[in-house]
Amino acid sequence: MYKAYTLKNFPIQLLGSTDFFRVRQNFNFQLHFLPFAFPRFVSRPKFGAKFTGFSSFSSKMTITTLPSIKDGRLIVGDKVVLTAVPGNVIVSPVSHRSAFIGATSSTSSSRHLFSVGVLERHEFLCLYRFKMWWMIPRLGKLGSEVPVETQMLLLKVAEESALTDESSTDSENERSLYVLILPVLDGVFRATLQGTSENELQLCVESGDVNLKTSEAMEAVFINSGDNPFEVITDSMKVLEKVKGTFSRIDNKKTPSHLDLFGWCTWDAFYHDVNPQGIKEGLQSFSAGGVSPKFLIIDDGWQETVNEYCKEGEPDIEGIQFATRLADIKENKKFRGSGSDDSLQELVHSIKERYGLKYVYVWHALAGYWGGVLPSSESMKKYNPKIEYPIQSPGNVGNLRDIVVDVLEKYGLGVINPEKIYEFYNDLHGYLASIGVDGVKVDVQNIMETLGTGYGGRVTITRQYQEALEQSVVRNFKETNLICCMSHNSDSIYSSKKSAVARVSEDFMPREPTFQTLHIAAVSFNSLLLGEIVVPDWDMFQSKHETAEFHGAARALGGCAVYVSDKPGNHDFKILRKLVLPDGSVLRARHAGRPTRDCLFRDTVMDGKSVLKIWNLNKLTGIIGVFNCQGAGHWPLMKVAKSEETSTCTKLSLTGSVCPNDVEFLEDVAGENWDGDSAVYAFNSGSLSKLKRKESLQVGLRTLECEIYTISPIRVFSNDIHFAPIGLLEMYNSGGAIETLSHSMDDLSQCTVKMTGRFCGRFGAYSSTQPRRCIVDMNEVEFTYESGSGLLTVKLEDGSISREIELVY
């Protein structure tokens, strides 16, 4: 433990107006004994070293929530989080409420398992890698329920006081303390959490190279707390961004333009059989239906590859396709073809010109291809590749093994030395850019963690590859036109400096009926963490799939790109028109779609009673999606009753509730004229309700059904006009169309409400009174008004997308 010092025990130098201070002596202390607080902490090298750079502090703030260890208990504020904390566990303060948890050992090793205490008292949500590439959520109350490879642990702390052990009588929702325990990177070591059968919470620290050892991990776990779980996560990532300096948050990245356009990916349409003719046929069928993609991803199947282990006439070996290696940076013969129209360059130019595509991306793996690059290829020899054999960590094999890695363990991976990897990427991307390609989707990224031996460990090689990739993409495509995929390890997450988009769940799998609900739940829960660093990519879906409405509605509020993988001629344009405007743009919400607060600690897939609610914000409105994910599948690695083990859906009818308070930070978009009430528009039923902040609506849904609600704060304008714009009533994310809202008084008797946005089709708003006139782009138009509900609608003719609507009262 560390000794408590009061202010008089050590010298502090105040640096004038900046209010920074530096601790001149090298010792350990607990900040919660100090009589003042520090809102932000910048950096310091190691526990016990100098503090350098607290920002201005305020005597008004309290610091009672700073984590500390007392009598073998980890305490946050007055709450006991862990008991039986060993003596080798150390808490190192970072800010007025956050700290690092570390531990020491008497021996040096490349992999440590440290017990940090016993977890028994609190509900938790964790995100863990159930297989090497992907995370999913898990809920529980005991340390034994924390799976290996846990990369985020959020606790809802019980109300009993740690010091008095008295129960609180206040409202749980208003009094709950949320504690975030986040394993991160500590130098070249990477940390995760896991539980034991004795409910111990263990910290796993590993380098991925048996020759890279340590006896301590002092900054391996970050802990923070607060009364709003979303703020706790965001604030934690802000602190870590500054303290660690190894990654950038999404707010500090430039995002690619394809995100706001409708797209098409070739994968589920063709799989490896993708070819120029099929791509043209697909684009033509979209065009014939009046909904044309503006960006295209040519997925796996375009590259020149070789598989040395597939012998003609011999039976196939399961998974042997993953041992295939890249032989050339240029395209394969399908995309060279016999005529000039079939070359990749001509294809890209012709489809852009004919179908109005703005962006064409192509797929490749981080190592070149699934099995890396082919060392014997003349085109690859300049990069000095060699065959390496992946070594999986115990965490990987402790959950679900993956056939990709199992195959590569046997046959090896053609690995380019990190010193040459930028040259490879620069050559590949330079060539692609020269023929008109605009960006890349880069897959199989986590494979680097298995190749750390001899390369400075898993964190080092991952970061070297990541930095080279980002530098090459920006240099050659001039933008961060990069989609990262299969990259859910903390090595990649906390090494992301420029990558602004990443897939946040396993694939949409159209042939797997029990995966559909899992997909929606996983993307929303994973976005809690990943949405702080990237714009989450919720993957493609198919518009003519039995779950298309379910997936389409989710994409509309996910804050993600909207793209499909339809086979040519196999589209549902009714669904697509609820997502895509006539100009090919989409109404993308502002943030990552995340579960509402009351869903964070509920199993919305398997408890048989809870609906999943996902919230987001637009510029002027909120949006909530309610999804019944029960009865259609179960989480991997979760025990289920014998009667539930089925591959078919069991339809369950559930009732849930929705209230404006489900939308976090609604006040941020409401403006100063908000009266506290909201207009709530249900997309499928077409009903409009007026609710107070905590009033709710009931919604009944069967398995794989959903409802989308636009939550529009009601503003009070002059002459007691209560008004709330809804947006485009025929689009899932109705409120995403509205850009601005203002009002003016022409004289004492006339008030004008003005809106601008992307308006086409039926526009709707709530109005407490009927306006006298409606003017669209300087022309007076007809409108309808329902006095009972207050719903005002305007039918907008086809034409310009950007419009101005004025309502004169």
C-alpha positions in Angstrom: 0.0 0.0 0.0 1.0 3.6 -0.2 1.1 6.1 2.7 -1.3 9.0 2.9 0.2 12.5 2.8 -1.5 15.8 3.6 -0.8 18.9 1.8 1.7 20.2 4.3 3.8 17.0 3.9 5.2 17.7 0.5 6.0 20.8 -1.6 3.7 21.8 -4.4 4.7 24.5 -6.9 1.8 26.5 -8.4 2.6 27.7 -11.8 0.7 31.0 -12.0 -2.5 31.2 -14.0 -2.3 27.7 -15.4 -2.8 26.2 -11.9 -0.6 23.3 -12.8 1.5 21.7 -10.2 4.3 19.2 -10.0 5.2 16.9 -7.1 8.9 17.3 -6.7 9.5 14.3 -4.5 9.2 10.7 -5.7 6.7 9.0 -3.4 3.3 7.4 -3.3 0.1 8.9 -1.9 -3.6 8.9 -2.0 -5.3 11.9 -3.6 -8.5 11.5 -1.8 -6.8 12.8 1.4 -6.2 16.1 -0.3 -8.6 19.0 0.3 -9.0 19.8 -3.4 -9.8 18.0 -6.7 -8.2 17.5 -10.1 -10.6 17.5 -13.0 -8.2 16.0 -15.5 -4.8 14.3 -15.4 -2.4 14.4 -18.4 0.4 12.0 -18.0 2.9 10.4 -15.7 5.4 7.6 -16.5 5.1 5.1 -13.7 3.6 4.7 -10.3 5.8 6.5 -7.8 7.3 8.8 -10.3 6.6 12.5 -10.8 3.2 13.8 -11.7 3.3 16.1 -14.6 0.4 18.1 -15.7 -2.9 18.3 -13.9 -5.2 20.8 -15.4 -6.8 23.6 -13.5 -8.6 22.3 -10.4 -11.7 23.5 -8.7 -12.3 23.5 -4.9 -16.0 23.0 -5.6 -15.5 19.4 -6.8 -15.3 16.4 -4.5 -12.9 13.5 -4.8 -14.7 10.9 -2.7 -15.1 8.5 -5.6 -11.3 8.1 -6.1 -10.6 4.3 -5.9 -8.6 3.2 -2.9 -7.7 0.0 -1.0 -8.6 -0.2 2.7 -8.5 -3.3 4.9 -8.2 -5.5 1.8 -11.2 -4.0 0.1 -11.2 -2.0 -3.1 -13.4 1.0 -2.4 -14.9 3.5 -4.8 -16.4 6.4 -2.8 -18.1 4.6 0.0 -18.9 1.5 -2.0 -17.0 -1.8 -1.7 -16.2 -3.1 -5.2 -13.9 -6.0 -4.5 -13.0 -7.8 -1.3 -10.0 -9.9 -0.4 -7.6 -7.7 -2.4 -4.1 -9.1 -2.2 -1.2 -7.0 -0.8 0.6 -7.0 -4.2 -2.3 -5.0 -5.8 -1.6 -1.3 -6.1 -3.9 1.6 -6.9 -2.3 4.6 -8.7 -4.4 7.7 -9.0 -4.9 9.3 -12.3 -7.7 11.9 -11.8 -10.1 13.0 -9.1 -12.2 9.8 -9.7 -10.0 7.5 -11.7 -6.9 5.3 -11.2 -4.8 2.5 -12.5 -4.9 -0.8 -10.8 -1.6 -2.7 -11.0 0.2 -5.6 -9.4 3.7 -6.9 -8.7 5.2 -10.3 -8.7 8.3 -11.9 -7.2 9.1 -13.5 -10.5 9.5 -12.3 -14.1 7.3 -13.8 -16.8 5.8 -13.1 -20.2 2.4 -13.9 -18.8 1.0 -13.2 -15.4 -2.3 -14.0 -13.7 -2.8 -11.6 -10.8 -5.8 -11.8 -8.4 -7.1 -8.4 -7.8 -9.9 -9.4 -5.4 -13.2 -11.1 -5.0 -16.3 -10.0 -7.0 -19.6 -11.1 -5.4 -21.9 -8.2 -4.8 -22.7 -6.3 -8.0 -24.5 -6.8 -11.3 -22.0 -6.5 -14.2 -21.9 -6.2 -17.9 -18.7 -7.3 -19.7 -17.5 -7.4 -23.2 -15.3 -10.4 -24.0 -13.8 -12.1 -27.0 -15.7 -15.3 -27.4 -13.4 -16.2 -30.3 -10.2 -14.6 -31.5 -11.8 -12.0 -33.7 -15.0 -10.8 -32.0 -16.5 -9.7 -28.8 -19.9 -10.3 -27.3 -21.6 -9.2 -24.0 -22.0 -11.3 -20.9 -24.0 -10.5 -17.7 -23.5 -11.7 -14.2 -23.1 -11.0 -10.5 -20.2 -13.2 -9.5 -16.5 -13.2 -10.4 -16.8 -16.8 -11.6 -19.1 -15.5 -14.4 -16.5 -13.2 -15.8 -15.1 -15.1 -18.9 -11.5 -15.1 -20.1 -10.6 -12.4 -22.6 -12.8 -9.8 -20.9 -11.9 -6.4 -22.3 -14.5 -4.3 -20.5 -16.2 -4.7 -17.2 -19.0 -2.3 -16.1 -20.4 -2.8 -12.6 -23.7 -1.4 -11.2 -22.6 -1.1 -7.6 -25.0 -2.1 -4.8 -26.4 0.7 -2.7 -24.9 -0.5 0.6 -22.3 1.8 2.0 -18.9 0.3 2.4 -18.3 2.1 5.6 -21.7 1.8 7.4 -23.3 -1.0 5.4 -26.6 0.7 5.5 -29.1 0.4 2.7 -30.2 3.4 0.7 -33.8 4.3 0.4 -33.4 6.6 -2.6 -34.4 5.7 -6.1 -32.0 3.1 -7.5 -31.9 4.7 -11.0 -30.9 8.1 -9.5 -28.5 6.7 -6.9 -26.7 3.9 -8.8 -22.9 4.1 -9.1 -21.4 2.7 -12.2 -17.8 1.5 -12.0 -15.9 0.9 -15.2 -12.9 -1.6 -14.9 -11.1 -1.4 -18.2 -8.0 -3.6 -19.0 -5.7 -1.7 -21.3 -2.2 -1.8 -22.7 0.7 -1.3 -20.3 3.8 -0.6 -22.5 4.3 -3.7 -24.6 2.0 -5.8 -22.4 -1.7 -6.3 -22.9 -4.2 -6.9 -20.2 -7.6 -8.7 -19.9 -9.8 -9.8 -17.0 -11.2 -13.2 -16.1 -12.9 -14.9 -13.2 -12.2 -18.1 -11.2 -14.5 -20.6 -9.6 -13.8 -18.9 -6.2 -15.1 -15.6 -7.6 -11.7 -14.1 -7.8 -11.3 -11.4 -10.5 -8.0 -12.0 -12.2 -5.8 -9.7 -14.2 -4.1 -11.4 -17.1 -1.0 -9.6 -18.4 0.9 -11.0 -21.4 3.4 -9.9 -24.0 2.9 -12.6 -26.6 6.7 -13.3 -26.7 8.2 -15.8 -24.1 11.4 -13.7 -24.1 9.7 -10.5 -23.2 9.1 -10.6 -19.5 8.2 -8.4 -16.6 7.6 -8.7 -12.8 5.0 -5.8 -12.6 2.1 -4.3 -14.4 1.4 -0.9 -12.8 -0.9 0.6 -15.4 -2.7 -2.4 -16.8 -6.2 -1.7 -15.6 -8.0 1.6 -15.6 -10.9 2.2 -13.2 -13.4 5.1 -13.2 -16.9 5.7 -11.8 -19.9 8.0 -12.0 -23.7 8.1 -12.0 -24.1 7.9 -15.8 -22.6 4.8 -17.4 -22.3 6.4 -20.8 -20.4 9.4 -19.4 -18.1 7.2 -17.4 -17.1 5.3 -20.5 -16.6 8.5 -22.6 -14.7 10.3 -19.8 -12.5 7.2 -19.3 -11.5 7.1 -23.0 -10.7 10.8 -22.9 -8.4 10.3 -20.0 -6.8 7.2 -21.5 -6.3 9.0 -24.8 -4.1 11.6 -23.1 -2.4 9.4 -20.5 -1.5 6.6 -22.8 -1.1 8.4 -26.1 -1.4 5.3 -28.2 -4.8 5.8 -29.7 -7.2 8.6 -30.7 -10.9 8.9 -29.9 -13.4 9.1 -32.8 -14.0 12.8 -32.0 -10.4 13.5 -32.9 -10.4 11.5 -36.2 -11.5 12.4 -39.7 -14.2 10.1 -40.9 -14.6 8.8 -44.5 -17.4 10.2 -46.6 -18.8 6.8 -47.6 -20.5 6.6 -44.2 -23.3 8.9 -45.3 -24.0 7.1 -48.6 -25.9 3.9 -49.4 -23.6 1.0 -50.3 -23.4 -2.5 -51.7 -20.9 -5.2 -50.7 -20.3 -8.2 -53.0 -19.6 -10.8 -50.3 -23.0 -12.5 -49.6 -24.0 -11.8 -53.2 -21.1 -13.8 -54.8 -18.7 -14.9 -52.1 -15.4 -15.8 -53.8 -17.1 -16.0 -57.2 -17.3 -12.3 -57.5 -16.5 -11.1 -61.1 -16.9 -8.0 -63.2 -20.1 -9.2 -65.0 -21.8 -10.0 -61.7 -20.9 -6.6 -60.3 -22.4 -4.9 -63.3 -25.6 -7.0 -63.2 -26.0 -6.1 -59.5 -25.6 -2.4 -60.0 -28.0 -2.5 -63.0 -30.7 -4.2 -60.9 -30.3 -1.6 -58.2 -30.6 1.1 -60.8 -33.7 -0.4 -62.3 -35.4 -0.3 -59.0 -34.5 3.3 -58.4 -32.2 2.9 -55.4 -28.6 3.0 -56.6 -25.6 2.5 -54.3 -23.0 5.3 -54.1 -20.3 3.2 -52.6 -19.2 -0.4 -53.5 -17.0 -2.9 -51.6 -15.5 -5.5 -53.9 -14.9 -8.2 -51.2 -12.7 -11.3 -51.1 -12.2 -12.9 -54.5 -10.4 -10.3 -56.6 -6.8 -11.0 -55.6 -4.1 -13.2 -57.2 -3.6 -16.0 -54.7 -2.1 -19.5 -54.5 -2.9 -22.4 -52.2 0.0 -24.9 -52.2 -1.9 -27.4 -50.1 -4.9 -28.0 -52.4 -4.0 -30.8 -54.7 -6.1 -31.7 -57.7 -7.9 -35.0 -57.3 -7.3 -35.1 -53.6 -10.2 -34.6 -51.1 -10.5 -31.1 -49.6 -9.1 -30.6 -46.1 -11.5 -28.7 -43.8 -10.5 -25.0 -43.6 -7.5 -25.4 -46.0 -8.7 -22.4 -47.9 -7.4 -20.2 -45.1 -3.8 -21.3 -45.9 -4.1 -19.5 -49.3 -1.5 -16.8 -49.8 -1.2 -13.7 -51.8 1.0 -14.0 -54.9 0.7 -10.5 -56.4 -0.6 -7.0 -55.5 -2.5 -6.9 -58.8 -5.8 -8.5 -59.5 -6.5 -12.1 -60.6 -7.4 -13.3 -64.1 -11.2 -12.8 -63.4 -10.5 -9.0 -63.2 -7.9 -9.0 -66.0 -10.2 -10.8 -68.5 -9.8 -11.1 -72.2 -11.1 -7.7 -73.0 -10.3 -4.2 -71.7 -13.8 -3.8 -70.3 -13.2 -6.7 -67.8 -10.0 -5.3 -66.2 -10.3 -4.0 -62.7 -9.3 -0.5 -63.8 -11.9 -0.4 -66.6 -14.5 -1.9 -64.3 -14.0 0.8 -61.7 -14.1 3.6 -64.2 -17.1 2.3 -66.1 -19.3 1.6 -63.1 -18.5 5.0 -61.6 -19.5 6.7 -64.8 -22.6 4.6 -65.6 -24.1 4.1 -62.1 -22.9 7.2 -60.3 -20.7 5.4 -57.8 -18.6 7.8 -55.7 -16.4 5.3 -53.9 -15.1 1.9 -54.7 -13.3 0.0 -52.0 -11.6 -3.4 -52.2 -10.9 -6.1 -49.6 -7.6 -7.4 -48.4 -6.3 -9.0 -45.2 -3.9 -7.2 -42.9 -1.2 -9.8 -43.7 -2.1 -9.6 -47.4 -4.4 -12.6 -47.5 -5.8 -15.2 -45.1 -2.5 -17.1 -45.2 -0.3 -14.0 -45.6 1.9 -13.7 -48.7 3.6 -16.3 -50.8 7.4 -16.2 -50.0 8.3 -17.9 -53.3 6.4 -15.4 -55.4 8.7 -13.1 -57.4 6.4 -10.2 -56.7 6.6 -10.7 -52.9 10.3 -11.4 -52.5 11.2 -7.7 -52.2 9.3 -7.6 -48.9 11.4 -10.5 -47.3 8.5 -12.6 -46.2 8.9 -15.8 -44.3 6.7 -18.5 -43.0 5.8 -18.0 -39.3 3.6 -20.3 -37.2 1.0 -18.5 -35.0 1.1 -19.1 -31.3 -2.3 -18.6 -29.6 -2.6 -17.3 -26.1 -4.4 -19.4 -23.4 -7.2 -16.9 -23.5 -7.9 -17.6 -27.2 -8.2 -21.3 -26.8 -10.0 -20.9 -23.5 -13.2 -19.8 -25.3 -14.1 -20.9 -28.8 -11.3 -22.0 -31.1 -11.4 -20.7 -34.6 -10.6 -22.8 -37.6 -8.7 -20.1 -39.4 -6.0 -20.0 -36.7 -6.0 -23.8 -36.3 -5.2 -24.1 -40.0 -2.5 -21.5 -39.9 -0.9 -23.1 -36.8 -0.4 -26.1 -38.9 0.5 -24.6 -42.3 2.0 -21.3 -41.3 1.5 -17.7 -42.4 3.6 -15.8 -44.9 4.6 -12.8 -42.8 6.2 -9.6 -44.0 8.8 -8.2 -41.6 7.4 -5.2 -39.9 10.3 -3.1 -41.3 9.0 -3.9 -44.8 5.2 -3.8 -44.2 4.8 -0.1 -45.0 6.5 -0.6 -48.4 4.1 -3.5 -49.1 1.0 -1.4 -48.2 2.3 1.6 -50.1 2.9 -0.5 -53.2 -0.6 -2.2 -52.9 -2.5 0.9 -52.2 -0.6 3.0 -54.6 -1.5 0.6 -57.4 -5.1 0.5 -56.4 -5.4 4.3 -56.2 -3.8 4.5 -59.7 -6.6 2.5 -61.2 -9.4 4.4 -59.5 -10.0 2.5 -56.2 -10.8 4.8 -53.4 -10.2 2.8 -50.2 -9.9 -0.6 -48.6 -11.6 -2.9 -46.1 -8.8 -4.7 -44.2 -9.7 -8.0 -42.6 -8.2 -10.7 -40.3 -6.4 -8.0 -38.2 -6.2 -9.9 -34.9 -3.9 -12.5 -36.5 -0.9 -10.3 -35.6 -1.3 -11.0 -31.9 -0.2 -14.6 -32.5 3.0 -13.5 -34.2 4.7 -11.5 -31.5 7.6 -13.9 -30.9 10.8 -12.4 -32.2 9.0 -9.2 -33.2 8.9 -7.4 -29.8 5.6 -9.0 -28.7 2.0 -8.9 -29.8 1.4 -5.2 -29.0 4.5 -4.1 -30.8 3.9 -6.0 -34.1 0.2 -5.1 -34.1 1.0 -1.4 -33.7 3.7 -1.5 -36.4 1.3 -3.0 -38.8 -1.5 -0.7 -37.8 0.6 2.5 -38.1 1.9 1.4 -41.5 -1.6 0.6 -42.8 -3.0 4.0 -41.6 -0.1 5.9 -43.1 -0.4 4.2 -46.4 -4.1 4.6 -46.7 -3.9 8.4 -46.0 -1.0 8.8 -48.3 -2.5 6.9 -51.3 -6.3 7.6 -50.9 -5.9 11.1 -49.4 -8.5 10.3 -46.9 -9.0 7.7 -44.0 -10.9 5.5 -46.4 -10.4 2.4 -44.4 -12.8 -0.2 -42.8 -11.1 -2.4 -40.2 -12.4 -5.8 -39.6 -11.8 -8.8 -37.3 -10.0 -6.4 -35.0 -11.6 -6.8 -31.5 -8.4 -7.2 -29.5 -7.2 -4.5 -27.2 -3.9 -4.6 -29.1 -5.7 -3.1 -32.1 -8.3 -1.0 -30.2 -5.7 1.0 -28.3 -3.3 1.4 -31.2 -5.9 3.0 -33.5 -4.6 6.5 -34.3 -6.4 7.3 -37.6 -8.6 4.3 -38.4 -12.1 5.8 -38.1 -14.4 2.8 -39.0 -14.4 -0.7 -37.8 -16.8 -3.7 -37.8 -18.2 -4.2 -34.3 -19.6 -7.7 -34.6 -19.3 -11.0 -36.3 -20.7 -11.2 -39.8 -24.3 -10.9 -40.8 -24.9 -14.5 -41.8 -28.0 -14.9 -44.0 -28.0 -18.7 -43.8 -28.0 -18.8 -40.0 -31.5 -18.0 -38.6 -30.4 -18.2 -35.0 -27.7 -15.5 -35.5 -29.9 -12.6 -36.5 -30.9 -11.4 -33.0 -27.5 -12.1 -31.6 -26.1 -9.8 -34.3 -28.3 -6.8 -33.3 -27.6 -7.3 -29.6 -23.8 -7.7 -30.1 -23.4 -4.6 -32.3 -25.2 -2.4 -29.9 -23.4 -3.6 -26.8 -20.0 -3.7 -28.4 -20.6 -0.1 -29.5 -20.4 1.0 -25.9 -16.6 0.6 -26.0 -15.7 0.5 -29.7 -18.0 3.5 -30.5 -15.6 5.7 -28.5 -12.7 5.0 -30.9 -14.3 4.3 -34.2 -17.6 4.8 -36.1 -19.1 1.3 -35.6 -19.7 -0.7 -38.8 -22.8 -2.9 -38.1 -22.1 -4.9 -41.3 -24.2 -5.4 -44.4 -27.5 -7.2 -44.5 -29.8 -8.4 -47.3 -32.9 -6.3 -48.1 -34.9 -9.4 -49.3 -34.1 -11.5 -46.2 -36.8 -12.6 -43.7 -35.1 -10.4 -41.1 -34.6 -7.4 -43.4 -36.9 -5.1 -41.5 -35.2 -6.0 -38.3 -31.7 -5.3 -39.6 -32.7 -2.3 -41.7 -34.3 -0.5 -38.7 -31.2 -1.3 -36.6 -28.8 0.2 -39.2 -31.0 3.3 -39.4 -30.3 4.2 -35.8 -26.9 2.6 -35.4 -24.9 5.7 -36.5 -23.2 3.4 -38.9 -22.9 3.0 -42.7 -25.9 1.5 -44.4 -25.0 -1.1 -47.0 -26.4 -4.4 -48.3 -25.1 -7.6 -49.9 -28.1 -8.3 -52.1 -27.8 -10.8 -54.9 -28.5 -9.2 -58.3 -32.2 -8.8 -58.9 -33.0 -9.9 -55.3 -34.0 -6.6 -53.6 -36.8 -5.2 -51.5 -37.0 -1.6 -52.6 -39.8 -0.8 -50.1 -37.3 -1.5 -47.3 -34.4 0.3 -49.0 -36.5 3.4 -49.5 -37.0 3.6 -45.7 -33.2 4.0 -45.5 -32.0 5.7 -48.6 -33.0 9.1 -50.1 -33.3 9.6 -53.8 -29.8 11.1 -54.1 -28.3 7.9 -52.5 -27.6 9.5 -49.1 -28.7 8.0 -45.8 -30.0 9.7 -42.6 -27.2 8.6 -40.3 -27.6 9.3 -36.6 -24.9 11.3 -34.9 -23.4 8.7 -32.5 -22.9 5.0 -32.0 -26.3 3.3 -31.3 -26.1 1.8 -27.8 -28.5 0.0 -25.4 -30.6 2.2 -23.2 -29.6 2.4 -19.6 -32.3 0.1 -18.4 -31.1 -2.6 -20.8 -27.4 -2.6 -19.9 -27.8 -5.3 -17.3 -30.5 -7.4 -18.9 -30.0 -10.3 -21.1 -32.1 -9.1 -24.1 -31.4 -12.3 -26.0 -31.9 -15.1 -23.5 -33.9 -14.1 -20.4 -37.2 -14.6 -22.2 -38.7 -11.3 -20.9 -36.6 -8.3 -21.9 -36.8 -6.3 -25.1 -33.6 -4.6 -26.4 -33.9 -0.8 -26.7 -31.2 1.1 -28.6 -30.9 4.9 -28.4 -29.2 7.6 -30.5 -29.4 11.3 -31.3 -29.9 13.4 -34.4 -29.2 17.1 -34.6 -32.6 18.0 -33.2 -34.2 14.8 -32.1 -33.7 11.5 -30.4 -34.4 8.0 -31.7 -35.1 4.7 -29.9 -35.4 1.3 -31.5 -37.2 -1.5 -29.6 -36.3 -5.0 -30.7 -37.6 -8.4 -29.6 -34.4 -10.5 -29.7 -35.8 -13.3 -27.5 -36.5 -16.8 -28.7 -34.4 -16.9 -31.8 -31.0 -18.0 -30.6 -28.6 -18.1 -27.6 -25.2 -16.6 -26.9 -22.2 -18.8 -27.6 -20.6 -20.5 -24.5 -23.8 -19.9 -22.5 -25.5 -23.0 -21.0 -29.2 -23.3 -22.1 -31.9 -25.6 -21.0 -32.3 -28.8 -23.0 -35.7 -27.7 -24.2 -34.2 -24.5 -25.6 -31.5 -26.2 -27.7 -33.0 -25.7 -31.1 -32.0 -24.3 -34.4 -35.4 -22.8 -35.1 -37.0 -19.7 -33.8 -39.5 -19.9 -30.9 -41.8 -17.0 -31.3 -42.2 -15.0 -28.0 -44.5 -12.1 -27.6 -43.1 -9.4 -25.2 -44.2 -6.0 -24.0 -41.8 -3.2 -23.4 -42.0 0.4 -22.5 -40.5 3.5 -24.1 -40.1 7.0 -22.6 -38.2 10.1 -23.7 -35.9 9.7 -20.7 -34.5 6.6 -22.5 -32.6 8.9 -24.8 -29.4 10.0 -23.0 -28.4 13.7 -23.4 -31.7 14.6 -25.1 -31.4 18.1 -23.5 -28.3 18.7 -25.6 -30.3 18.8 -28.8 -33.5 20.2 -27.3 -32.4 23.8 -27.2 -33.4 26.6 -24.7 -37.0 26.6 -25.8 -37.7 23.1 -24.6 -40.7 22.8 -22.2 -39.7 19.3 -21.0 -42.3 17.4 -23.0 -41.6 15.4 -26.2 -43.6 14.4 -29.2 -43.1 10.6 -29.7 -43.7 9.3 -33.2 -44.0 5.5 -33.8 -42.8 4.6 -37.2 -44.7 1.4 -37.9 -48.0 2.3 -36.3 -47.8 6.0 -37.4 -49.1 7.1 -34.0 -48.1 10.4 -32.4 -48.0 10.9 -28.6 -47.1 13.7 -26.3 -45.1 12.6 -23.2 -43.3 14.1 -20.3 -39.7 13.0 -19.6 -40.6 10.0 -17.5 -43.9 9.1 -19.1 -43.9 5.9 -21.1 -45.6 4.1 -23.9 -46.2 0.3 -24.0 -45.2 -1.7 -27.1 -45.9 -5.3 -27.9 -43.6 -7.2 -30.2 -43.1 -10.8 -31.3 -39.7 -12.3 -31.9 -37.8 -10.5 -34.7 -40.2 -7.6 -34.6 -39.3 -4.0 -33.9 -40.6 -0.5 -33.6 -38.8 2.8 -34.1 -39.6 5.9 -32.2 -38.6 9.5 -33.0 -38.4 11.5 -29.8 -38.7 15.2 -30.6 -38.4 17.7 -27.7 -41.3 20.2 -27.8 -40.2 23.8 -28.1 -42.3 26.7 -27.0 -42.2 29.6 -29.4 -43.9 33.0 -29.4 -47.6 33.2 -29.0 -47.5 30.0 -27.0 -46.9 27.8 -30.0 -45.7 24.3 -28.9 -43.8 22.7 -31.8 -41.7 19.6 -32.4 -40.4 18.5 -35.8 -40.6 14.8 -36.5 -39.0 14.6 -40.0 -39.6 12.3 -42.9 -42.4 10.0 -41.8 -41.6 7.3 -44.3 -37.9 6.9 -43.2 -36.9 4.8 -40.3 -34.8 7.6 -38.8 -37.3 10.3 -39.5 -35.6 13.0 -37.5 -32.3 12.5 -39.2 -33.6 14.7 -42.1 -33.8 17.9 -40.0 -30.7 20.1 -40.1 -31.9 23.4 -38.4 -34.9 24.8 -36.6 -35.6 28.5 -35.8 -38.5 30.9 -35.3 -39.1 34.6 -35.7 -41.8 37.1 -35.0 -42.7 39.2 -38.0 -45.0 41.3 -35.7 -46.8 40.8 -32.5 -49.5 38.7 -34.2 -47.4 36.5 -36.5 -44.8 33.8 -35.7 -42.8 31.9 -38.3 -41.2 28.5 -37.7 -38.4 27.7 -40.2 -36.7 24.4 -40.8 -34.0 23.3 -43.2 -32.9 19.8 -44.1 -33.1 16.9 -46.5 -36.8 16.7 -47.2 -38.6 14.5 -49.6 -41.8 12.5 -49.3 -44.1 13.0 -46.3 -42.8 15.5 -43.7 -44.4 15.5 -40.3 -44.3 17.7 -37.1 -46.2 18.1 -33.9 -47.9 21.5 -33.5 -50.2 22.5 -30.7 -52.1 24.8 -33.1 -52.8 24.8 -36.8 -50.6 27.1 -38.8 -52.1 29.5 -41.3 -49.7 28.7 -44.1 -47.0 26.3 -45.1 -44.2 27.5 -47.5 -41.6 25.2 -49.1 -38.7 26.9 -50.9 -40.7 30.2 -51.2 -43.8 28.4 -52.6 -47.0 28.0 -50.6 -48.1 24.4 -50.4 -51.0 22.4 -48.9 -50.7 20.6 -45.6 -52.9 18.5 -43.3 -53.4 18.9 -39.6 -55.0 16.5 -37.1 -56.2 18.6 -34.2 -56.6 15.5 -31.9 -52.9 14.4 -32.0 -51.4 17.6 -33.3 -49.8 15.9 -36.3 -49.1 18.2 -39.2 -48.0 16.6 -42.5 -46.7 18.0 -45.8 -46.4 16.0 -49.0 -43.2 17.1 -50.7 -42.9 16.5 -54.4 -39.8 15.0 -56.0 -37.1 17.4 -56.8 -34.3 19.0 -54.7 -33.4 17.1 -51.5 -32.2 20.2 -49.6 -35.2 22.2 -48.8 -36.6 24.9 -46.5 -40.0 24.7 -44.8 -41.7 27.6 -43.2 -44.9 27.4 -41.1 -46.6 30.7 -40.5 -48.8 31.1 -37.4 
